[in-house]
C-alpha cells in the first residue's frame, strides 16, 4: 500500500484544493524525499506530491522487483500501479488535472500508469526511465487512441538503463503518444539542469 502519511507535498493541506497535482515517483533504492529537489523549478501553479514506493530495497524503497534491467515482469509492475491509482483516487477530487513524473524505475511507473488509464492524466514525464515490455496490445491501442502528452529525457551515457530499453521506449512513445523526446549529451543516469528546464517548459505548456 502507498503510505499516505509519508507523502511529501509542496503545499499544506488547506492550500491544495483546486490546484493541478504532479505525482512524483522516485527511483529504486530511493525514497519520497528524493525528487523534491526538482519542485522549485516546476511551474508554481502545480502542487507536487512525492510518494514512497511500497517495497523496502537497500537503504530505500522499490516499486517492484528489478528482474532484468529495463525489462521487469509485468505483473508486479501492474500491482504497484494499482496501489498508486488507489492513492490517486483518494485525492483526485481536489485536483482538476493530474500529471505524472518519475525517474528511472519511477519513470517506468509513470508510463505504466498512463497505460492503465490513458485518459486520466494530463501527461507523463519519464526521466532515465523505460516502457515495460510484454503488455497486451489492446492496452497500447487505448493509449494510441488518446495520444497523451509524454516527455522522455535520457542521457547518452546512461550505464543503468540498457540502450535496447531506451530505444524500445522511444519507439513506443512515438507510436502511441504525443511525445517530446530529448537526449542529453554527456549525461549518465541522472537529471541535468538543462533537462529540468525542458521539463518545466513541458509542464508549463499543459
C-alpha positions, 0 to 999 in steps of 0.5 A: 500500500502507498503510505499516505502519511509519508507523502511529501507535498509542496503545499499544506493541506488547506492550500491544495484544493483546486490546484493541478497535482504532479505525482512524483515517483522516485527511483529504486533504492530511493525514497519520497524525499528524493525528487523534491529537489526538482519542485522549485523549478516546476511551474508554481501553479502545480502542487507536487506530491512525492510518494514512497514506493511500497517495497523496502530495497537497500537503504530505500524503497522499490516499486517492484522487483528489478528482474532484468534491467529495463525489462521487469515482469509485468505483473508486479509492475501492474500491482504497484500501479494499482496501489498508486491509482488507489492513492490517486483516487483518494485525492483526485477530487481536489485536483482538476488535472493530474500529471505524472513524473518519475525517474528511472524505475519511477519513470517506468511507473509513470508510463505504466500508469498512463497505460492503465488509464490513458485518459486520466492524466494530463501527461507523463514525464519519464526521466532515465526511465523505460516502457515495460515490455510484454503488455497486451496490445489492446492496452497500447491501442487505448493509449494510441487512441488518446495520444497523451502528452509524454516527455522522455529525457535520457542521457547518452551515457546512461550505464543503468538503463540498457540502450535496447530499453531506451530505444524500445521506449522511444519507439513506443512513445512515438507510436502511441503518444504525443511525445517530446523526446530529448537526449542529453549529451554527456549525461549518465543516469541522472537529471541535468539542469538543462533537462529540468528546464525542458521539463518545466517548459513541458509542464508549463505548456499543459 
